[in-house]
Amino acid sequence: MRTAVYHSNSDVRIEEMPVPTIGARELLVKVHASGICGSDVMEWYRIKKAPRVLGHEIAGEIVEVGDEVRGHGVGDRVFVSHHVPCGSCAYCESGHTSVCDTLRSTNFHPGGFAEYVRIPAINVEKGVYKLPPSVSYSQGVFVEPLACVVRGQGFLDVTPDDTVMVIGSGISGLLHIKLAKSVGVKKVIATDIQDLRLKAAEGCADVVTRDISGYRANKVVVCAGALSAMEGALEAVGRGGRILLFAPLKPDERLPLPVWDLWKDEVSLVTSYAASDRDISAAMELISSGRVVVDDMITHELPLEEAQEGFRLTASGDSSLKVILRPDL
């Protein structure tokens, strides 16, 4: 089978690998759509484990079922979660499933940028979701990123009475905007430095600006992994507000905190990582019901052979929003 093997952002090679062989409790899924995530092009993060087949936002069709698998059949259209928790450790029992050691060690094989993936038993048990008939394969790749956004806004405790500011209007930022509007938030402020993203934000945010000076919000979401974005959030958050650091910095970067201002104004910093099964189910319903529209964010659907171009488009970010690789093209 064909795979797109990541060596670096500028070196993604199409290579042949054997179609995975599955065990009695496993599934083989034919990948129909696989989204390139912003984290896939965080070269400082990904290159440490190169070469490897990336891709975790997948939707596809079950083509082979292990003898001991129940509840799934050949022909089922599915979204598959690459990371799944154990469900029984202290982290899981406290609601922090996304920091479970099991979640951080599970994955499907070899990765979503391939024609087929083998779904291990624990992922079959805890991470395979049927796509509703109304959800296309390309829409299905948004389940994982939207689920992460659902989790983040849960920690942020977004309500309709909030003023929400989203710093960085790429895919995660746009999903944050759309989710906030779907729950009735009356004022969402979006910012970015790129024209394409600003234009996309105009379709869903109430205020779109390059410069957040003079704007205040009681809930601020940082979707850009840059010190300047996080420093802007600290300046923009209102008294009693919360800041969600949705995007990370590099491990060696440090954010100076104005602790006095945070303390006297009762400002909270929260973070979120990945998504739980509850978040995934919520994201699936939001997409299938049309409450969160994702089609308008798809700018490119490319065959697997054009994975290198997909990585270039995603890494540059100036002429694309969501890039989806389609091994079936």
Summary of the structure (lengths in Angstrom):
residues: 329
radius of gyration: 19.7
end to end distance: 14.0
largest distance: 62.0
contacts: 1131
relative contact order: 0.17
helix: 33%
strand: 27%
